[in-house]
Amino acid sequence: MRVALFVTCVNDALYPRTGIAVVRLLERLGVEVDFPAAQSCCGQPQYNTGYRYETEPLVRRTAAAFEGYAYVVTPSASCAAMIREHYPRIGRKAAAEGRGPELAEAAASLGPRVYELTEFLVDVLGVTDVGAYFPHTVTYHPSCHGLRGLGLGDRPRRLLAAVKGLELVELPGAEECCGFGGTFSVKNPDLSAAMGGDKAGSAAATGADFLCGADNSCLAHLDGILRRRGAPLRTLHLAEILAATEEEPPA
């Protein structure tokens, strides 16, 4: 099986190890991974800030970059939700404004082929035990886009529970938002920081070694708060845990 990796701009710029981990993990499971170089930002920052027309070229670019792939896998619930939920809305509005059906057709073609990593592992490959080894205590934060947008449910937890050596501890108030919300954190910094402080406090109280999630943007928000507080808890993307083995632990 061949898939395309949609690494996302946040991971490409700030967390390249997450993208590398996805490739290592999928290749270990017998999947051939391509990286279409034409990919760029999915347009979520622009769209969330109200710039719908400025988002349209990014919809076209993303659809063209991943044309021909049956599966597009991304380590970002946020960006997967943008493509699957909002691209069709952008296309329909363009058509309703008399600018043709092309954008709606591109969105309709791409959306069903985009999978967040844990969806792809559980639903497509049919695995929960990926052969990982991570001898640490871990608590899991379900980001809003994954929890409410994609409906990931217990997929991430099932994958974590199967990791050899890993002790999964419950996160109090797990379903509460961490306060990042992309441009929300820029427009409402005080509220964002307060929400993040509550979530970081709950995570630190678990006594876990690592806080993991499916979105590095949310983890970056929480990691900054934890570090400023001097908390020993560290953040790590779920993909890096699942890619870890006894021979190749995460960096």
Secondary structure per residue as TSV (DSSP state, phi and psi in degrees):
chain	resnum	aa	ss	phi	psi
A	1	M	-	360.0	137.1
A	2	R	E	-115.1	135.9
A	3	V	E	-130.8	163.5
A	4	A	E	-105.5	137.0
A	5	L	E	-93.0	122.1
A	6	F	-	-100.8	98.9
A	7	V	-	-77.5	-25.7
A	8	T	-	77.7	153.4
A	9	C	H	-70.0	-34.5
A	10	V	H	-62.9	-46.8
A	11	N	H	-67.3	-40.1
A	12	D	H	-62.2	-41.2
A	13	A	H	-84.2	-36.7
A	14	L	H	-118.9	-27.9
A	15	Y	-	-131.1	57.7
A	16	P	H	-60.4	-25.2
A	17	R	H	-63.5	-27.2
A	18	T	H	-67.0	-45.0
A	19	G	H	-61.4	-42.2
A	20	I	H	-62.5	-39.9
A	21	A	H	-63.4	-39.9
A	22	V	H	-61.5	-44.4
A	23	V	H	-62.9	-46.9
A	24	R	H	-57.8	-45.7
A	25	L	H	-63.5	-50.7
A	26	L	H	-66.0	-40.1
A	27	E	H	-65.3	-35.3
A	28	R	H	-62.8	-28.9
A	29	L	T	-91.2	9.1
A	30	G	T	87.3	16.1
A	31	V	-	-98.4	134.7
A	32	E	E	-88.0	128.2
A	33	V	E	-114.1	125.8
A	34	D	E	-104.4	154.5
A	35	F	-	-126.8	93.2
A	36	P	-	-62.2	118.0
A	37	A	T	-70.6	-16.5
A	38	A	T	-77.9	-8.2
A	39	Q	-	-66.7	151.3
A	40	S	-	-149.6	-154.8
A	41	C	-	-63.0	142.1
A	42	C	-	-75.6	-13.3
A	43	G	S	97.9	5.1
A	44	Q	H	-60.0	-43.5
A	45	P	H	-59.5	-41.6
A	46	Q	H	-66.2	-46.0
A	47	Y	H	-64.7	-43.4
A	48	N	H	-66.5	-20.7
A	49	T	T	-93.7	-1.0
A	50	G	T	100.3	6.2
A	51	Y	-	-96.5	71.9
A	52	R	H	-65.1	-43.6
A	53	Y	H	-65.1	-36.3
A	54	E	H	-71.5	-18.1
A	55	T	H	-79.2	-26.8
A	56	E	H	-57.1	-42.8
A	57	P	H	-61.2	-30.3
A	58	L	H	-74.7	-31.2
A	59	V	H	-62.9	-47.2
A	60	R	H	-62.0	-45.0
A	61	R	H	-63.1	-43.9
A	62	T	H	-65.8	-43.9
A	63	A	H	-61.4	-41.5
A	64	A	H	-68.0	-38.5
A	65	A	H	-62.4	-34.1
A	66	F	T	-107.3	16.5
A	67	E	T	-63.7	136.4
A	68	G	T	93.8	-7.7
A	69	Y	-	-97.8	131.2
A	70	A	S	-73.9	-27.8
A	71	Y	-	-134.1	130.5
A	72	V	E	-119.4	117.3
A	73	V	E	-109.3	134.6
A	74	T	E	-135.7	139.5
A	75	P	S	-86.9	42.9
A	76	S	-	-149.0	107.6
A	77	A	H	-63.6	-33.8
A	78	S	H	-62.3	-49.2
A	79	C	H	-73.1	-34.0
A	80	A	H	-61.9	-42.1
A	81	A	H	-65.9	-36.8
A	82	M	I	-58.7	-46.5
A	83	I	I	-70.1	-43.6
A	84	R	I	-78.9	-33.6
A	85	E	I	-94.7	-45.3
A	86	H	I	-97.0	-29.3
A	87	Y	H	-56.1	-46.9
A	88	P	H	-60.4	-36.2
A	89	R	H	-65.6	-41.6
A	90	I	H	-62.6	-42.5
A	91	G	H	-64.8	-43.1
A	92	R	H	-64.2	-38.8
A	93	K	H	-67.6	-37.7
A	94	A	H	-62.9	-41.7
A	95	A	H	-66.0	-40.8
A	96	A	H	-65.6	-26.0
A	97	E	T	-86.6	6.7
A	98	G	T	80.4	23.0
A	99	R	S	-104.5	21.8
A	100	G	-	91.7	165.6
A	101	P	S	-92.6	-0.9
A	102	E	H	-60.9	-42.2
A	103	L	H	-66.7	-41.7
A	104	A	H	-64.2	-38.8
A	105	E	H	-66.8	-40.3
A	106	A	H	-63.9	-43.0
A	107	A	H	-65.5	-41.4
A	108	A	H	-66.4	-31.7
A	109	S	H	-75.2	-41.5
A	110	L	H	-78.0	-43.8
A	111	G	G	-49.2	-52.3
A	112	P	G	-66.5	-13.1
A	113	R	G	-95.2	-3.4
A	114	V	E	-95.5	126.4
A	115	Y	E	-127.5	130.8
A	116	E	E	-66.0	150.5
A	117	L	H	-52.9	-48.2
A	118	T	H	-67.9	-31.9
A	119	E	H	-61.6	-45.5
A	120	F	I	-64.0	-44.1
A	121	L	I	-63.0	-48.9
A	122	V	I	-79.9	-45.5
A	123	D	I	-85.6	-36.0
A	124	V	I	-94.9	-53.1
A	125	L	S	-79.4	-20.6
A	126	G	-	70.5	34.6
A	127	V	-	-124.0	149.2
A	128	T	S	-122.8	-32.3
A	129	D	-	-93.2	106.1
A	130	V	-	-99.7	11.5
A	131	G	-	78.6	24.8
A	132	A	-	-86.9	157.4
A	133	Y	B	-138.3	122.6
A	134	F	-	-152.5	91.2
A	135	P	-	-81.5	66.2
A	136	H	S	-144.8	163.0
A	137	T	E	-87.4	136.4
A	138	V	E	-134.8	139.4
A	139	T	E	-119.5	147.8
A	140	Y	E	-114.3	129.0
A	141	H	-	-103.8	113.6
A	142	P	-	-82.1	107.8
A	143	S	-	-65.7	155.9
A	144	C	H	-59.7	-42.6
A	145	H	I	-65.3	-37.7
A	146	G	I	-71.8	-42.7
A	147	L	I	-71.0	-50.2
A	148	R	I	-100.3	-34.7
A	149	G	I	-77.9	-50.6
A	150	L	I	-94.8	-19.6
A	151	G	-	66.0	47.4
A	152	L	-	-65.3	-24.0
A	153	G	T	58.4	-132.2
A	154	D	T	-94.8	10.2
A	155	R	H	-55.6	-51.6
A	156	P	H	-60.1	-39.9
A	157	R	H	-67.7	-37.3
A	158	R	H	-64.1	-39.2
A	159	L	H	-66.4	-43.3
A	160	L	H	-66.0	-39.6
A	161	A	H	-62.9	-24.0
A	162	A	T	-90.3	-2.4
A	163	V	S	-76.3	126.8
A	164	K	B	-64.3	132.1
A	165	G	T	84.0	-9.3
A	166	L	-	-87.8	133.5
A	167	E	E	-108.4	115.3
A	168	L	E	-93.3	121.7
A	169	V	E	-112.5	146.2
A	170	E	-	-69.1	141.5
A	171	L	-	-100.4	113.5
A	172	P	T	-59.2	137.3
A	173	G	T	62.4	36.4
A	174	A	T	-57.0	-35.8
A	175	E	T	-83.4	0.4
A	176	E	S	-77.9	142.7
A	177	C	-	-64.7	144.3
A	178	C	-	-80.8	-12.0
A	179	G	S	96.0	-2.9
A	180	F	-	-71.5	-70.8
A	181	G	T	62.7	25.1
A	182	G	T	63.6	-118.6
A	183	T	T	-69.1	-13.7
A	184	F	H	-58.2	-40.1
A	185	S	H	-67.4	-23.6
A	186	V	H	-83.1	-41.7
A	187	K	H	-76.8	-30.4
A	188	N	S	-130.6	64.3
A	189	P	H	-63.8	-37.3
A	190	D	H	-67.5	-45.2
A	191	L	H	-65.6	-42.2
A	192	S	H	-60.0	-45.0
A	193	A	H	-65.6	-36.9
A	194	A	H	-66.3	-43.5
A	195	M	H	-65.1	-42.6
A	196	G	H	-63.9	-36.2
A	197	G	H	-63.4	-40.3
A	198	D	H	-64.0	-44.9
A	199	K	H	-66.6	-42.6
A	200	A	H	-62.3	-39.7
A	201	G	H	-63.3	-41.7
A	202	S	H	-63.9	-41.5
A	203	A	H	-65.9	-44.2
A	204	A	H	-64.2	-33.4
A	205	A	H	-67.7	-17.5
A	206	T	T	-70.4	-21.2
A	207	G	T	76.5	9.4
A	208	A	-	-69.7	158.5
A	209	D	S	-80.0	-35.1
A	210	F	E	-134.9	143.0
A	211	L	E	-106.3	120.9
A	212	C	E	-118.2	164.0
A	213	G	E	-165.7	179.7
A	214	A	S	-103.3	6.3
A	215	D	-	-137.2	114.7
A	216	N	H	-67.3	-22.9
A	217	S	H	-65.0	-45.5
A	218	C	H	-65.9	-40.4
A	219	L	H	-65.6	-35.0
A	220	A	H	-63.8	-41.9
A	221	H	H	-59.8	-48.8
A	222	L	H	-71.0	-35.9
A	223	D	H	-62.9	-40.0
A	224	G	H	-61.4	-41.6
A	225	I	H	-67.6	-44.8
A	226	L	H	-61.7	-41.6
A	227	R	H	-67.1	-40.5
A	228	R	H	-64.4	-29.2
A	229	R	H	-84.4	-8.9
A	230	G	T	74.6	21.7
A	231	A	-	-73.4	141.6
A	232	P	S	-74.8	-15.9
A	233	L	-	-63.0	132.5
A	234	R	E	-117.5	153.8
A	235	T	E	-100.5	149.2
A	236	L	E	-156.4	134.1
A	237	H	E	-66.7	144.1
A	238	L	H	-52.6	-37.9
A	239	A	H	-60.8	-35.7
A	240	E	H	-71.6	-29.9
A	241	I	H	-71.1	-45.7
A	242	L	H	-68.7	-25.1
A	243	A	H	-82.6	-15.7
A	244	A	-	-72.1	141.4
A	245	T	-	-135.2	174.0
A	246	E	S	-62.6	-34.6
A	247	E	S	-80.9	-30.0
A	248	E	S	-131.4	80.3
A	249	P	-	-71.3	162.4
A	250	P	-	-65.0	154.4
A	251	A	-	-63.1	360.0
